[in-house]
Amino acid sequence: MISLRYHIVSVASVFLALAVGVVLGSTALSGSLLSGLSGEKGQLASQVSDLQAQRNALDARLTDADSFAGAMGPKIVQGALDQRTVVLITTDTASPADRDAVRQLIQQSGATVTGELQLTSAFTDPSKADQLRQLVTRLQPAGSSFPTAGDPGTLAGALAGSVLLLDKQTARPQSTSAELAAAIGGLTDGGFVKATQGLGPAQLAVVLTSGQAAGDGAGDRAATLARFATQLDRSGAGTVLAGDPGSAEGSGAIGFVRADTSATSVLSTVDNVNTAAGRIATILALKEQLDGGAGRYGIAGNAQAPAPGVAPARS
């Protein structure tokens, strides 16, 4: 009996010793682990700090570069569009600040802005596509020829081109003032556009947008605007579709254009119009359009160069 009791006590002692060892070992392990994690945290914090400093330095350099481009812009574009006319067309998402800056640079290039047409959100709304298509068909000026493509973007581009752009060969209006008023008035009444007073036809057009379409029907929205700008280009002496880097993504209008070789062969695009450099590129792209050329400009991966006549940076 005593032997059995001693054996039980001995076994209990062993288990107690093992338990103490496990606890002590766990404590040592936890301390070592925490010490290691603390060291890694310190290293990561240092890396984050270094990266933030590098980013701040790059941002400062970009700001300086953009300020320089802004200061030099008027001199760079001076005379590029002398005695030409340009109509501004903006989407509902386009930045008013970008619009005003582009307008000013157009004027500094020697051109005259003949007015502004704003496309409302309804213009690219897939649920209103049939309504836009039917309205554009009814508003077609007598004697004008529309493409056989039945999508609303192309048809709307043909209508806008026929009343807002001068003939590329003769530089004369392609429709009467009454037809222009009827077309713009009909689109306004339908809720698709808003126009400034005195809007008149021009030789060239700039279509300003911003960001990429989102939500249901995003692809259809981008396609409608892209096809509108492409057909507008075919209707006159030249058009440039300009936006910010987001608009060059897959569901952006510029991204849609750049994925279509038939569109990029005629329509010029600029994906950084939110910067002074991008606005300069827009004016130079208009000049290139007059000369019969087209290109993809800006900073996005699908751009061919920063601006017309500027070699792309080597990677």
Order of alpha helices (4+ residues) and beta strands (2+ residues): alpha-beta-alpha-beta-alpha-alpha-alpha-beta-beta-alpha-beta-alpha-alpha-beta-alpha-beta
